[in-house]
Amino acid sequence: MTMPPHVAALLALTGQRLPIVQAPIESAATPELVTAVCRAGGLGGLALTWDSPDEAAAKVTALRHALPGAAFFANFVLHFPCEGLEAALDADVPMVTFSFGIDAARIARAHRADAKVGVQVGSVEGARLAIAAGADVLIAQGVEAGGHVQSTTPLATLLPQVVAVAGDRPVVAAGGIASAAAILRVIADGAAGTMLGTRFLATREAAAHSDHKAALVAAKAEDTAFTNCFDIDWPHAMHRVLRNSTFTAWEAAGSPQPPHRPGEGDVVFRQNGADHLRYCDMPPGPDAIGDPLGACLYAGTGVGDIDSVEAAGDLVVRFGAEVLAGFSSAQHERVTA
Ligand SMILES: Cc1cc2nc3c(=O)[nH]c(=O)nc-3n(C[C@H](O)[C@H](O)[C@H](O)COP(=O)(O)O)c2cc1C
C-alpha cells in the first residue's frame, strides 16, 4: 500500500499515522477522546477556547503524559478571548488550530513555541490570508459541518479551490464526513486528511448527552439545519444542528429574532448547578437534566452515515483500515490500467 504523497506530507508534519483528525467538539472533546483517537493513529484535539490558563495547562500536561511523544492539538476560536492559549503553549502543546479568525501574531507566537499551526477557513480568500499569516496546515470547512460553521460553500466546491492556492501546505477537509468512503472521496479531491466532528460526538468517550448521541444515530442529512437559531452566547453566528422541537417551533413562528422567539427565557436544561436557557449555544452534556433534546444539538450532514455509538479507538481503526484498503485498490487500478 502506498500512501498518496499529499497524505504522507500531512502525516509527516503532524506525526499521526492515519489521515483522520478528531475535530475540537467543545466540551465533548474530553482528554479520554483525544487519547483514544491518538493511540489508534488519528490526530485528536482539545477545545480550549473557554478554559482558564490553569485549566488549559493542566489538560495539555495530562495529555503529554498520557501520550508521550505523540501529537495532539488544542483549538482556539478566535472570536473569543482565548485566555488559555499562552498557558497551552507554555505547557508544550505540539499543535494548535485556530478558527473564526486569522491572527499572524498568534501564529508566530505558536511557532516560537515550536507548535505547528492549523487554521480553519471557510473560503478561498480565508485560505490565502491564512497562508500569508503563516499557517502550516489549512482546514477547509464546508457548509455541511456540524457546530458553528465558518463557510457558506459546499465542501466539494471549496476543497479544490483551497487546494489550488495551498501550494505544498496540506489541506484537511471538514464538514459532513462520517464514513471511510467519504474520507476516500475528499482525499481523491486533494485533501491530505479529514477532520470529523459529528462522527466523534457519537462515540463513547465524547462528553455529549446520551439522547444527543442517540439522535445522531437516528438522523439523516435532511434532519439538520444551517441556522442562527441557537445564538445565546454567540449572537448571529451560523451553526448546523438537528431540527428538534425548539428549532421547529421557532421556524413555525417565522424564525423571529430575540427576544420574540417561542419559549424565550425557558430553562431548557440544568447541568453542574447551572441553568441553560432555550436558544443557548451550549449542547447538553452527559449529566444534563430537563429537556436535553430541546437544546442545541449540533450535527453535520454526515449524520446519515452514523449507525452506532462506538469506542473512538475502534472507529479510527475501522475507518483507517478501510481507507488504507482504498489506497491499495486505487494503486492497483493505476498499475493495471
Ligand atoms: C459539537 C461540536 C462542537 C464544535 N466546536 C468547535 C470548536 O470549539 N472549535 C472549532 O474550531 N470547531 C468546532 N466545531 C466544528 C468542527 O471543528 C468541524 O469543523 C466540524 O465538526 C466538521 O463537520 P462535521 O461535524 O460534519 O464532521 C464543532 C463541531 C461540533 C459538531
PDBQT file of the ligand as one rigid body, heavy atoms in Angstrom, charges set to zero:
ROOT
HETATM    1  C1  LIG A 401     -20.428  19.662  18.899  1.00  0.00    +0.000 C 
HETATM    2  C2  LIG A 401     -19.461  20.426  18.043  1.00  0.00    +0.000 A 
HETATM    3  C3  LIG A 401     -18.665  21.404  18.634  1.00  0.00    +0.000 A 
HETATM    4  C4  LIG A 401     -17.713  22.103  17.861  1.00  0.00    +0.000 A 
HETATM    5  N1  LIG A 401     -16.887  23.004  18.486  1.00  0.00    +0.000 NA
HETATM    6  C5  LIG A 401     -15.881  23.570  17.771  1.00  0.00    +0.000 A 
HETATM    7  C6  LIG A 401     -14.900  24.382  18.425  1.00  0.00    +0.000 A 
HETATM    8  O1  LIG A 401     -14.904  24.570  19.650  1.00  0.00    +0.000 OA
HETATM    9  N2  LIG A 401     -13.926  24.927  17.649  1.00  0.00    +0.000 N 
HETATM   10  C7  LIG A 401     -13.869  24.727  16.288  1.00  0.00    +0.000 A 
HETATM   11  O2  LIG A 401     -12.970  25.229  15.640  1.00  0.00    +0.000 OA
HETATM   12  N3  LIG A 401     -14.787  23.969  15.668  1.00  0.00    +0.000 NA
HETATM   13  C8  LIG A 401     -15.776  23.379  16.373  1.00  0.00    +0.000 A 
HETATM   14  N4  LIG A 401     -16.683  22.569  15.713  1.00  0.00    +0.000 N 
HETATM   15  C9  LIG A 401     -16.586  22.407  14.253  1.00  0.00    +0.000 C 
HETATM   16  C10 LIG A 401     -15.519  21.373  13.897  1.00  0.00    +0.000 C 
HETATM   17  O3  LIG A 401     -14.238  21.923  14.075  1.00  0.00    +0.000 OA
HETATM   18  C11 LIG A 401     -15.615  20.857  12.443  1.00  0.00    +0.000 C 
HETATM   19  O4  LIG A 401     -15.437  21.927  11.535  1.00  0.00    +0.000 OA
HETATM   20  C12 LIG A 401     -16.919  20.156  12.151  1.00  0.00    +0.000 C 
HETATM   21  O5  LIG A 401     -17.301  19.310  13.216  1.00  0.00    +0.000 OA
HETATM   22  C13 LIG A 401     -16.796  19.330  10.880  1.00  0.00    +0.000 C 
HETATM   23  O6  LIG A 401     -18.043  18.916  10.436  1.00  0.00    +0.000 OA
HETATM   24  P1  LIG A 401     -18.768  17.545  10.885  1.00  0.00    +0.000 P 
HETATM   25  O7  LIG A 401     -19.321  17.827  12.254  1.00  0.00    +0.000 OA
HETATM   26  O8  LIG A 401     -19.850  17.376   9.873  1.00  0.00    +0.000 OA
HETATM   27  O9  LIG A 401     -17.761  16.461  10.888  1.00  0.00    +0.000 OA
HETATM   28  C14 LIG A 401     -17.623  21.857  16.462  1.00  0.00    +0.000 A 
HETATM   29  C15 LIG A 401     -18.447  20.877  15.881  1.00  0.00    +0.000 A 
HETATM   30  C16 LIG A 401     -19.341  20.157  16.642  1.00  0.00    +0.000 A 
HETATM   31  C17 LIG A 401     -20.176  19.094  15.978  1.00  0.00    +0.000 C 
ENDROOT
TORSDOF 0
